[in-house]
Amino acid sequence: MQNGTLVCVMAESRAHSLTWKKFRANLLDHLKADLAVCIETPKTYDYSNPFWTHAKFRWTTIPYKD
């Protein structure tokens, strides 16, 4: 088994239309890394978000007010 790199996005995955292409090219593709997300998923969360769809690992929580 070969060791690899795991990139984890924590908190929120908003503004993906502005960040995803460069995030993928300059980080994931460059490092040949897998993606994990640990994010809030409100009722209105966009599951077509590329951070979500490309994540190999996903941890979620409900939104908190504080």
Buried (B, 14 or more C-beta within 10 A) or exposed (E): EEEEEEBEBEEBBBEBEEBBEEBBEEEBEEEEBBBBBBBBBEEEBEEEBBBBEBBEEEEEEEEEEE
